[in-house]
Amino acid sequence: MEDSFAGRCVLVVSTNYAPEHTGIGPYSTQIAEHLAASGADTHVLAGMPHYPAWRVADGYRGRWRVRERRGGVTVHRRRHTVPPHQTALRRALFEASILAHSALTPPRIRPDVVLTQMPSLAGGVLGGRLARQAGVPHVVVVQDLMGAAAEQSGIQGGGRAAALAGAVEARVLRQAAVVGVVHESFVDRVTAMGVPRARVHVVPNWTHVRGPSGDRDRTRARLDWSAGETVVLHAGNMGLKQGLEVLVEAARLAGQEAAPVRFVLMGDGNQRAQLERLAADVPALSFLPPADAEDFPEVLAAADVLAVTQKASVLDMSLPSKLTSYFMTGRPVIASVAAEGGTAQEVLRSGAGTVLAPEDPKALLAEVRALADDPGRAARLGARGPQYVEQRLSSRAGLERITELLRIARAAGR
């Protein structure tokens, strides 16, 4: 890294960036700060912090442009729309506002390489345009596939948007020097877009949170979780593709049984208000606001089971970034997801959890009961998570995989 990029200018294009501490933001931040620490003059073209609440963060509201220094990185922020509720049209306006503002007022720098984090279509188009203008390689890391997302997530109007999003996405990826994908399940879809297989590299995300270090019993007491109840926690974005209604209905069923099970949804998102209305008469389910970066691993570790859910239609469009954090905590994971999707593959490969049919609250509750009745099995599953992180998901290995993409692109001279 030092030989290749010290003294060179790198532009990272990512709508999501710190202080966002869930989703894609932490990965973009760690990549940029790693490059800066390695001697690169690192710049980021980003949006205003808004995720996962889908509200612009305090301190950034009403601001048109922001230039700031964070962790040795120069961050150029541009204002954009933030839709509180997702429809295909609102998502299109969100992307268009990012593209228009950033294209009109790009950072006044001449990068030696451009690295774009997608799923933002606008970010992909911008990154490609800025790379072409500078005559330098464009490297794309695909976190989510937007064409597939429009098709599979159930967003209103998504069917009509899928073809257009897929066409734009395919063009961006075909023109990129190198394409990184966060899971093997993305490879076939990306190559089907016309990207040569030799340009596609698997670059798994890594665990960006530390392991828990506090007193688990004290954390449970602070959260008012009793020692005698089994706590099932979902942490992160509450959006359409998560299909979190399955947890609401599992909690409704749990309230009809004697053994206490508590379901907890921690985080924010454009579906939170709807979920709160749906769960208004479900005492076995509660909500928590997003935890800060320091408390996040402690809350995860205080739960008995960590849940990841997706709609049955979600197959190869995304891999939940929460999994890397889940594995770090040593708690067993229940994945209510399509068996043929990347999320199921990752949970099974880790050995740290079980995979159930999606949108089946009875099966989900039954597995929670089974883990509660067999603490030895739950402990064995949970223990495999940190082992998997050490073997495959360390930040050192993850960041080196990303910087290797930049090396490959520069060596190819594209």
C-alpha positions in Angstrom: 0.0 0.0 0.0 2.7 2.5 1.0 4.6 1.9 -2.3 1.5 2.3 -4.5 -0.5 5.2 -3.0 1.6 7.3 -0.6 1.4 10.8 -1.8 -1.2 10.0 -4.4 -4.8 11.4 -4.4 -7.7 8.9 -3.9 -11.3 9.9 -4.2 -13.9 7.7 -2.5 -17.5 8.2 -3.6 -20.1 7.0 -1.1 -23.4 8.5 -0.2 -23.1 7.0 3.3 -20.2 8.1 5.6 -19.4 8.8 9.2 -21.0 9.8 11.5 -23.3 7.1 10.3 -22.3 4.0 12.2 -24.5 1.3 10.7 -24.9 0.0 7.2 -22.4 1.0 4.6 -21.1 4.1 6.2 -18.6 2.4 8.6 -17.0 0.5 5.7 -16.6 3.7 3.6 -15.2 5.5 6.6 -12.7 2.8 7.5 -11.5 2.4 3.9 -10.9 6.2 3.5 -9.2 6.5 6.9 -7.0 3.5 6.1 -5.9 5.0 2.8 -5.2 8.3 4.6 -3.2 6.6 7.3 -1.2 4.8 4.5 -0.1 8.2 3.1 -2.7 8.9 0.4 -4.3 12.3 0.0 -7.8 10.9 0.6 -11.0 12.7 -0.3 -14.6 11.5 0.1 -17.7 12.7 -1.9 -20.6 12.0 0.4 -24.2 12.9 1.2 -25.5 14.4 4.4 -25.7 11.9 7.3 -29.2 10.4 7.3 -29.0 6.6 7.7 -30.7 4.6 9.2 -33.3 7.1 10.4 -33.8 8.6 6.9 -33.6 12.0 8.5 -30.7 14.4 8.1 -28.6 14.4 11.3 -28.4 17.3 13.6 -25.7 19.8 12.6 -26.2 19.1 8.9 -29.9 20.2 8.4 -30.4 23.1 6.1 -26.8 23.1 4.9 -26.2 23.1 1.2 -22.5 22.0 1.1 -20.1 20.9 3.9 -16.3 20.5 3.7 -14.8 18.9 6.8 -11.8 16.9 8.0 -12.5 13.6 9.7 -9.8 11.1 10.6 -7.3 12.5 8.3 -9.8 12.5 5.4 -11.3 15.5 3.6 -15.0 15.0 3.3 -17.0 16.9 0.7 -20.8 16.7 1.4 -23.6 17.7 -0.9 -27.2 18.2 0.1 -29.8 15.8 -1.3 -33.4 14.8 -0.7 -34.1 12.3 2.1 -37.4 10.5 1.6 -39.0 9.4 4.9 -40.9 6.7 3.2 -39.6 4.5 0.3 -41.3 4.3 -3.1 -39.6 3.9 -6.4 -40.4 7.5 -7.3 -39.0 8.9 -4.1 -35.9 6.7 -4.4 -35.4 8.0 -7.9 -35.7 11.7 -6.6 -33.1 10.8 -3.9 -30.7 9.5 -6.5 -31.3 12.3 -8.9 -30.7 15.0 -6.2 -27.4 13.3 -5.3 -26.3 13.1 -8.9 -27.3 16.7 -9.9 -25.7 18.5 -6.9 -22.5 16.5 -6.9 -22.1 16.7 -10.7 -22.5 20.4 -10.6 -20.1 21.0 -7.7 -17.6 18.1 -7.6 -14.5 18.4 -5.4 -11.8 20.5 -7.0 -9.2 17.7 -7.0 -7.5 15.5 -9.6 -7.6 12.0 -8.2 -5.2 9.2 -9.3 -8.0 6.6 -8.7 -11.7 6.7 -7.9 -13.3 4.1 -5.6 -17.1 4.0 -5.5 -19.3 2.2 -3.0 -22.6 1.2 -4.5 -25.7 0.6 -4.0 -26.2 4.3 -4.8 -26.7 4.5 -8.6 -25.9 8.2 -8.5 -22.6 7.4 -6.7 -21.8 4.9 -9.4 -22.5 7.3 -12.2 -20.6 10.1 -10.5 -17.6 7.9 -9.7 -17.4 6.8 -13.3 -17.8 10.3 -14.7 -15.1 11.8 -12.3 -12.7 8.9 -13.2 -13.2 9.5 -16.9 -12.7 13.2 -16.6 -9.4 12.6 -14.8 -8.4 9.8 -17.0 -7.9 7.4 -14.1 -9.3 4.0 -13.1 -12.7 3.6 -11.6 -13.1 0.8 -8.9 -16.6 -0.1 -7.8 -17.4 -2.1 -4.7 -21.0 -3.5 -4.9 -22.6 -3.7 -1.5 -26.1 -4.1 -2.8 -27.4 -4.6 -6.3 -29.9 -1.9 -7.1 -31.7 -3.5 -10.0 -32.3 -6.6 -8.0 -33.3 -4.5 -5.0 -36.0 -2.8 -7.0 -37.2 -6.1 -8.2 -37.0 -8.1 -4.9 -37.6 -5.6 -2.1 -41.3 -5.0 -2.5 -40.9 -1.2 -2.8 -43.9 0.5 -4.3 -43.4 0.9 -8.0 -40.3 -1.3 -7.9 -41.2 -3.5 -10.8 -41.2 -0.6 -13.2 -38.0 0.8 -11.7 -36.0 -2.5 -11.8 -35.3 -2.5 -15.5 -34.1 1.1 -15.5 -32.0 0.7 -12.4 -30.5 -2.5 -13.7 -29.6 -0.9 -17.0 -27.8 2.0 -15.3 -26.1 -0.3 -12.9 -24.9 -2.6 -15.6 -23.4 0.3 -17.6 -21.5 1.6 -14.5 -20.1 -1.9 -13.8 -19.1 -2.6 -17.4 -17.2 0.6 -17.6 -15.4 0.1 -14.3 -11.8 -1.1 -14.3 -12.4 -3.5 -11.4 -15.6 -4.6 -9.6 -15.6 -5.9 -6.1 -18.6 -7.8 -4.7 -19.2 -8.5 -1.0 -20.4 -12.1 -1.5 -20.0 -14.9 -4.0 -23.8 -14.9 -4.6 -23.4 -11.6 -6.5 -20.9 -12.8 -9.1 -23.2 -14.5 -11.5 -25.6 -11.5 -11.7 -22.7 -9.1 -12.2 -21.1 -11.2 -15.0 -24.6 -11.5 -16.6 -24.5 -7.7 -16.9 -21.6 -8.1 -19.3 -18.7 -7.6 -16.8 -15.8 -9.9 -17.6 -15.3 -12.5 -14.9 -11.6 -11.6 -14.6 -12.6 -8.1 -13.5 -14.9 -9.3 -10.7 -13.3 -9.9 -7.3 -15.0 -11.1 -4.1 -14.2 -8.7 -1.2 -16.2 -9.7 1.9 -17.1 -7.0 4.4 -15.3 -7.2 7.7 -16.3 -6.7 11.3 -16.1 -3.0 12.1 -17.1 -3.2 15.7 -15.0 -4.4 18.7 -16.0 -7.4 20.7 -18.2 -6.9 23.8 -16.2 -6.0 26.9 -18.7 -5.0 29.5 -20.8 -6.8 32.2 -23.6 -8.6 30.3 -25.8 -8.9 33.4 -25.4 -5.2 34.0 -26.4 -4.3 30.4 -29.5 -6.5 30.6 -30.5 -4.9 33.9 -30.0 -1.4 32.4 -32.2 -2.4 29.4 -34.8 -3.9 31.8 -34.3 -7.4 30.4 -34.9 -10.0 33.2 -32.6 -13.0 33.7 -35.5 -15.4 33.2 -36.6 -14.2 29.7 -35.1 -15.1 26.3 -34.3 -11.9 24.4 -34.3 -12.0 20.6 -32.8 -8.9 19.1 -32.8 -7.4 15.6 -30.4 -4.5 15.2 -30.1 -2.1 12.3 -32.2 -0.7 9.5 -36.0 -1.2 9.6 -36.7 -1.1 5.9 -38.9 -2.9 3.4 -36.5 -5.7 2.4 -36.0 -6.8 6.1 -39.6 -8.0 6.3 -39.6 -7.4 10.1 -43.3 -8.2 10.3 -42.2 -11.8 10.9 -40.7 -10.7 14.3 -43.9 -8.8 15.2 -46.0 -11.9 14.5 -43.5 -14.2 16.3 -43.8 -11.9 19.3 -47.5 -12.0 19.1 -47.4 -15.8 19.3 -44.8 -15.7 22.1 -47.2 -13.6 24.2 -49.7 -16.5 24.1 -47.2 -18.9 25.8 -46.0 -19.2 29.4 -42.2 -19.2 28.9 -41.2 -15.5 28.6 -39.7 -14.5 25.3 -39.0 -10.8 24.5 -38.4 -9.6 20.9 -36.6 -6.3 20.5 -36.2 -4.2 17.4 -33.2 -1.8 17.9 -32.5 0.9 15.3 -34.4 3.1 12.9 -35.6 3.2 9.3 -38.5 4.1 7.1 -40.7 1.2 8.3 -40.2 1.8 12.0 -43.4 3.8 12.5 -45.5 1.2 10.6 -43.9 -1.6 12.7 -44.7 0.3 15.9 -48.4 0.6 14.8 -48.5 -3.1 13.9 -47.0 -4.0 17.3 -49.1 -1.7 19.4 -51.0 -4.6 21.0 -48.0 -6.9 21.3 -46.4 -6.7 24.8 -43.7 -9.2 24.0 -42.1 -6.8 21.5 -40.3 -3.6 22.3 -38.3 -1.0 20.4 -35.0 0.6 21.2 -33.3 3.6 19.5 -30.0 3.0 17.7 -27.2 2.4 20.1 -24.1 4.5 19.9 -20.8 2.9 18.6 -19.5 2.2 22.1 -22.7 0.6 23.4 -23.7 -1.3 20.3 -21.6 -4.5 20.9 -22.7 -4.6 24.5 -26.4 -4.5 23.6 -25.9 -7.2 21.0 -24.0 -9.5 23.5 -26.7 -8.9 26.1 -29.3 -10.6 24.0 -29.8 -14.4 23.9 -30.4 -14.7 20.1 -29.7 -12.3 17.2 -32.1 -12.2 14.4 -31.6 -11.4 10.7 -34.7 -11.4 8.5 -35.5 -10.8 4.9 -38.6 -11.1 2.7 -38.9 -14.3 0.8 -38.3 -12.4 -2.5 -34.9 -11.2 -1.4 -32.3 -13.5 -3.0 -29.1 -12.0 -4.4 -29.6 -8.3 -4.0 -27.8 -7.7 -0.7 -25.9 -9.1 2.2 -26.8 -7.5 5.6 -23.8 -5.7 7.0 -25.1 -6.5 10.5 -23.9 -10.1 10.2 -20.3 -9.1 10.7 -21.2 -7.4 14.0 -23.5 -10.3 15.0 -20.7 -12.8 14.6 -18.4 -10.8 16.8 -20.6 -10.9 19.9 -20.6 -14.7 20.5 -24.4 -15.0 20.4 -26.3 -17.5 18.1 -27.9 -16.1 15.0 -31.3 -17.0 13.6 -31.7 -16.2 9.9 -35.2 -16.1 8.6 -34.2 -15.7 4.9 -34.4 -17.5 1.5 -32.2 -20.6 1.6 -30.7 -19.9 -1.8 -29.6 -16.3 -1.0 -26.2 -15.0 0.1 -27.3 -14.3 3.6 -28.2 -17.9 4.2 -25.0 -19.0 2.7 -23.0 -16.7 5.0 -24.7 -17.8 8.2 -24.3 -21.5 7.3 -20.6 -21.0 6.3 -19.9 -19.3 9.7 -21.5 -22.1 11.6 -22.8 -19.5 14.0 -26.5 -19.9 13.4 -29.4 -21.5 11.8 -31.4 -20.7 8.7 -35.2 -20.9 8.6 -37.8 -20.3 5.9 -38.5 -16.6 5.6 -41.8 -15.0 6.7 -42.7 -17.9 9.0 -43.2 -16.6 12.5 -44.1 -20.1 13.9 -40.9 -21.6 12.7 -38.9 -18.7 14.0 -40.4 -18.9 17.5 -40.0 -22.6 17.6 -36.2 -22.2 16.9 -36.0 -19.6 19.6 -37.6 -22.0 22.0 -35.2 -24.8 20.9 -32.2 -22.7 21.6 -33.5 -21.6 24.9 -34.1 -25.2 25.9 -30.6 -26.3 24.8 -28.2 -23.7 26.1 -25.2 -25.9 25.2 -26.1 -25.8 21.6 -26.8 -22.1 21.7 -23.3 -21.6 23.3 -21.6 -23.7 20.6 -23.3 -21.8 17.8 -22.4 -18.5 19.4 -18.8 -19.4 19.9 -18.2 -20.1 16.2 -19.0 -16.4 15.3 -15.8 -14.9 16.7 -13.8 -17.7 15.3 -15.2 -17.0 11.9 -14.4 -13.3 12.2 -10.8 -14.1 13.1 -10.4 -16.5 10.1 -12.2 -14.4 7.5 -13.6 -11.1 8.6 -10.8 -9.2 10.3 -10.6 -5.5 9.4 -6.9 -5.9 8.5 -7.8 -8.6 5.9 -10.8 -6.7 4.6 -9.0 -3.4 4.1 -6.1 -5.1 2.4 -8.6 -6.7 0.0 -10.0 -3.3 -0.9 -6.6 -1.7 -1.4 -5.6 -4.7 -3.6 -8.5 -3.7 -5.9 -6.9 -0.3 -6.3 -3.5 -1.8 -7.1 -5.0 -4.1 -9.7 -6.9 -1.2 -11.3 -3.8 1.0 -11.4 -1.6 -1.9 -12.8 -4.1 -2.5 -15.5 -3.7 1.2 -16.5 -7.4 1.7 -17.0 
